[in-house]
Amino acid sequence: MKHLMYQFFYIPEDKSGYLPAAFEFLIMLILCIIVFIAFRKISKKQEMKTKEIEARILAERKNTNNQQNI
């Protein structure tokens, strides 16, 4: 049973084989963080635009309601 469990588990004698994988992982991690930050900034800008449009629509509705009541 142990033979089947550890069949694909291989640790090389030369640990320098891990360097390219670690380097690639680090690059991908940094890219993921950059993309995440960019998405948050874009989302924040869209939220501000949406709030501005909402406020403008509510102000227009309030003005039309006031004009109808007069």
Backbone bond lengths (Angstrom), bond angles and torsions (degrees), N, CA, C in turn:
res aa  C-N    CA-C-N  psi(-1)  N-CA   C-N-CA  omega(-1)  CA-C   N-CA-C  phi
1 M - - - 1.461 - - 1.534 110.87 -
2 K 1.326 117.91 -41.47 1.453 120.95 -179.92 1.521 111.03 -63.85
3 H 1.334 116.11 -32.18 1.454 119.45 178.86 1.529 110.56 -62.84
4 L 1.318 117.86 -39.90 1.456 121.23 179.16 1.529 111.26 -71.24
5 M 1.305 116.41 -33.43 1.449 120.65 -176.61 1.532 111.67 -70.10
6 Y 1.317 117.20 -38.56 1.455 121.55 -175.32 1.529 112.90 -104.63
7 Q 1.301 117.19 21.80 1.450 120.63 -176.48 1.530 111.37 -65.20
8 F 1.329 117.58 -39.18 1.453 120.66 -176.50 1.528 112.45 -101.14
9 F 1.289 117.58 3.84 1.460 122.25 -179.96 1.516 108.67 -87.84
10 Y 1.336 116.08 110.01 1.454 120.72 -175.91 1.519 109.05 -132.34
11 I 1.298 116.99 127.36 1.453 122.32 175.31 1.526 106.65 -116.11
12 P 1.327 116.72 114.44 1.461 118.56 -177.77 1.530 111.72 -71.74
13 E 1.302 115.17 153.31 1.459 120.35 176.94 1.525 110.19 -68.45
14 D 1.320 115.97 -40.25 1.464 120.97 179.99 1.520 108.87 -88.19
15 K 1.300 116.86 108.96 1.468 121.72 -176.10 1.530 112.98 -74.64
16 S 1.324 118.61 -6.64 1.461 120.29 179.53 1.525 111.41 -68.71
17 G 1.314 117.90 -13.26 1.460 121.48 175.89 1.521 112.26 -68.10
18 Y 1.320 116.67 -18.42 1.463 120.73 178.70 1.531 112.65 -81.76
19 L 1.316 117.92 -20.57 1.458 121.21 -175.74 1.525 113.51 -60.17
20 P 1.333 120.81 -47.55 1.464 118.38 178.96 1.530 112.68 -61.85
21 A 1.317 117.45 -38.62 1.471 120.44 179.38 1.526 110.49 -67.08
22 A 1.319 117.38 -41.50 1.467 120.56 178.86 1.526 110.46 -66.00
23 F 1.319 117.14 -40.19 1.457 121.40 178.74 1.525 110.76 -64.33
24 E 1.321 116.73 -44.51 1.464 120.66 178.71 1.530 110.85 -64.57
25 F 1.316 116.94 -40.97 1.462 120.66 177.83 1.530 110.79 -61.15
26 L 1.326 116.54 -42.41 1.459 120.64 179.66 1.522 110.81 -63.71
27 I 1.323 117.44 -43.18 1.468 121.05 178.69 1.528 110.07 -62.19
28 M 1.323 117.03 -46.18 1.465 120.12 -179.61 1.526 111.63 -64.38
29 L 1.307 117.28 -37.62 1.461 120.78 178.19 1.525 110.53 -63.72
30 I 1.317 116.91 -44.42 1.465 120.63 178.85 1.527 110.16 -63.61
31 L 1.330 118.00 -43.50 1.463 121.00 178.38 1.524 111.53 -62.13
32 C 1.316 117.10 -40.43 1.471 120.38 178.18 1.519 110.95 -62.92
33 I 1.307 117.27 -41.24 1.464 120.61 179.23 1.523 110.34 -65.19
34 I 1.333 117.52 -42.12 1.463 121.36 179.29 1.521 110.64 -62.54
35 V 1.337 117.34 -44.75 1.460 121.08 179.88 1.529 110.39 -64.75
36 F 1.317 117.42 -40.20 1.459 121.23 178.41 1.531 111.16 -61.41
37 I 1.313 116.58 -44.62 1.464 120.52 178.80 1.517 110.82 -64.42
38 A 1.341 116.40 -41.05 1.465 120.03 178.79 1.522 110.62 -62.60
39 F 1.332 118.10 -43.09 1.464 121.19 178.23 1.526 111.08 -61.45
40 R 1.326 117.06 -39.90 1.460 119.79 179.54 1.525 111.11 -65.13
41 K 1.335 117.38 -40.70 1.467 120.20 179.56 1.522 110.70 -66.27
42 I 1.326 116.90 -43.86 1.465 120.73 178.99 1.521 110.25 -62.78
43 S 1.319 116.31 -42.54 1.458 120.96 179.44 1.526 111.01 -62.84
44 K 1.315 117.20 -40.16 1.464 121.07 179.63 1.530 110.69 -65.03
45 K 1.350 117.11 -40.51 1.464 120.57 177.74 1.521 110.49 -63.97
46 Q 1.329 117.18 -43.14 1.463 120.51 178.88 1.520 111.23 -64.99
47 E 1.314 117.02 -36.16 1.464 120.39 177.74 1.519 110.90 -63.98
48 M 1.323 116.66 -42.50 1.467 120.40 179.67 1.528 110.52 -64.98
49 K 1.322 117.92 -41.67 1.463 121.13 177.89 1.528 110.50 -62.95
50 T 1.325 116.59 -41.30 1.457 121.06 -179.94 1.521 110.72 -64.43
51 K 1.325 117.26 -42.78 1.472 120.07 178.25 1.522 111.12 -63.73
52 E 1.332 116.48 -37.78 1.463 120.22 178.32 1.527 110.90 -64.91
53 I 1.313 116.86 -44.21 1.471 120.87 178.40 1.522 110.43 -64.17
54 E 1.331 116.56 -41.81 1.463 120.63 179.35 1.522 111.05 -62.12
55 A 1.330 116.59 -43.65 1.466 120.03 179.17 1.521 110.64 -63.85
56 R 1.318 116.93 -39.66 1.463 120.37 179.19 1.524 111.17 -65.42
57 I 1.329 116.96 -41.35 1.475 120.81 179.01 1.524 110.36 -65.38
58 L 1.328 117.11 -43.65 1.466 119.92 179.10 1.527 111.29 -63.49
59 A 1.340 117.17 -38.27 1.465 120.13 177.77 1.522 110.50 -65.49
60 E 1.321 117.52 -40.50 1.466 120.67 178.21 1.526 110.92 -65.15
61 R 1.310 117.74 -40.39 1.468 121.02 178.46 1.535 110.35 -64.43
62 K 1.316 115.58 -40.27 1.455 119.37 -179.94 1.526 109.88 -65.25
63 N 1.331 117.49 -40.99 1.465 121.03 178.26 1.519 111.33 -65.21
64 T 1.314 118.53 -41.51 1.466 120.06 179.22 1.531 111.57 -68.17
65 N 1.333 117.45 -35.99 1.466 120.76 176.78 1.526 110.67 -66.01
66 N 1.330 117.03 -40.31 1.474 120.71 178.99 1.520 110.39 -66.08
67 Q 1.311 117.97 -38.08 1.453 121.20 -179.54 1.532 111.07 -70.06
68 Q 1.332 117.30 -34.29 1.461 120.90 179.17 1.534 110.64 -72.11
69 N 1.314 118.07 -30.70 1.466 121.55 -178.97 1.522 111.97 -77.20
70 I 1.302 118.15 -18.09 1.480 120.52 -177.49 1.461 111.06 -78.23
